[in-house]
Amino acid sequence: MDHLGGGVLSGTIEKIFDAAKQDSQCEKCTDERKDKPVLGMTIMRGVKQNDDDPDDNDAGHILDPNNGKTYKTRLKPVDGGKTMEMRGYIGFLYRTQVWQRVE
């Protein structure tokens, strides 16, 4: 995850664990990422700190390169920043993943 100017975060795929998918491309993307390699692709954009809760971030978007869909996203540091809850959602439907910091 990169910190851009103005307190904005972005996230890039740096490693693909499935050897069979190393050369995969975002065939279902509908923006400038269409048919681009997934490895190295920026999938999270525009995440900013929530002014009401400094430990919560929102207002960004995340791409699922498997289906080409973009979702609103919210990030929340957990366990002193050792993990991060990433929630992607559309309306009232959401899915949360827990990301672990790589050291």
C-alpha positions as CSV (number, residue, x, y, z in Angstrom):
1,M,0.0,0.0,0.0
2,D,1.4,3.4,-1.0
3,H,0.7,6.7,0.7
4,L,0.1,9.4,-1.9
5,G,0.0,13.1,-1.3
6,G,-3.0,14.6,0.5
7,G,-3.4,11.6,2.8
8,V,-4.6,9.3,-0.1
9,L,-3.7,5.6,-0.1
10,S,-3.5,3.2,-3.0
11,G,-2.8,-0.5,-3.2
12,T,-0.9,-2.5,-5.8
13,I,-0.6,-6.3,-6.4
14,E,3.0,-7.1,-5.7
15,K,2.9,-10.9,-5.6
16,I,0.6,-13.7,-7.0
17,F,0.9,-16.9,-5.0
18,D,-0.7,-19.2,-7.6
19,A,2.0,-20.0,-10.1
20,A,-0.6,-20.7,-12.8
21,K,-1.9,-17.1,-12.6
22,Q,1.5,-15.3,-12.7
23,D,0.8,-14.0,-16.2
24,S,-2.9,-13.3,-15.8
25,Q,-4.5,-10.2,-17.2
26,C,-7.6,-8.3,-16.2
27,E,-9.7,-9.4,-19.1
28,K,-13.0,-8.3,-17.5
29,C,-11.8,-4.8,-16.5
30,T,-13.8,-2.0,-18.1
31,D,-11.3,0.9,-17.6
32,E,-7.7,1.5,-18.5
33,R,-6.7,-1.7,-16.7
34,K,-8.4,-3.9,-19.3
35,D,-6.1,-6.6,-20.6
36,K,-3.2,-5.3,-18.5
37,P,-1.1,-7.7,-16.3
38,V,-2.6,-8.2,-12.8
39,L,0.9,-8.4,-11.3
40,G,1.9,-4.8,-10.6
41,M,-1.7,-3.5,-11.1
42,T,-3.1,-0.8,-8.8
43,I,-6.3,-2.2,-7.5
44,M,-7.1,0.2,-4.6
45,R,-7.4,3.9,-5.2
46,G,-8.4,7.0,-3.4
47,V,-8.7,5.7,0.2
48,K,-8.6,8.6,2.7
49,Q,-8.7,8.9,6.4
50,N,-12.2,9.2,7.9
51,D,-12.3,12.6,9.7
52,D,-14.8,11.2,12.3
53,D,-12.6,8.3,13.2
54,P,-8.8,8.6,12.7
55,D,-8.4,4.8,13.0
56,D,-10.8,4.2,10.1
57,N,-10.3,4.9,6.4
58,D,-12.9,5.1,3.6
59,A,-14.0,6.9,0.4
60,G,-11.9,4.7,-1.8
61,H,-12.4,2.1,-4.4
62,I,-11.0,-1.4,-4.9
63,L,-11.0,-3.6,-8.1
64,D,-11.5,-7.3,-8.1
65,P,-9.4,-8.4,-11.1
66,N,-11.1,-11.7,-11.2
67,N,-14.5,-10.2,-12.2
68,G,-13.5,-6.7,-13.3
69,K,-15.9,-5.1,-10.8
70,T,-15.0,-2.1,-8.7
71,Y,-16.4,-1.7,-5.2
72,K,-16.3,1.1,-2.6
73,T,-13.8,0.2,0.1
74,R,-13.1,0.9,3.8
75,L,-9.8,0.1,5.6
76,K,-9.4,-0.3,9.4
77,P,-6.1,-1.0,11.1
78,V,-6.4,-3.8,13.7
79,D,-4.0,-5.1,16.4
80,G,-1.8,-2.0,16.4
81,G,-1.5,-2.0,12.6
82,K,-0.3,-5.6,12.4
83,T,-3.4,-6.4,10.3
84,M,-5.9,-4.4,8.3
85,E,-9.6,-5.0,7.8
86,M,-10.5,-4.3,4.1
87,R,-14.2,-4.1,3.4
88,G,-15.5,-3.9,-0.1
89,Y,-19.2,-3.0,-0.5
90,I,-22.1,-2.1,-2.7
91,G,-25.0,-0.6,-0.9
92,F,-25.7,-2.8,2.2
93,L,-23.9,-5.8,0.8
94,Y,-20.2,-6.2,1.8
95,R,-17.3,-8.6,2.2
96,T,-14.5,-8.1,4.7
97,Q,-11.0,-9.5,4.3
98,V,-8.2,-9.3,6.9
99,W,-4.8,-8.4,5.4
100,Q,-1.6,-9.1,7.3
101,R,1.4,-6.8,7.2
102,V,4.4,-8.3,5.3
103,E,7.7,-7.7,7.0
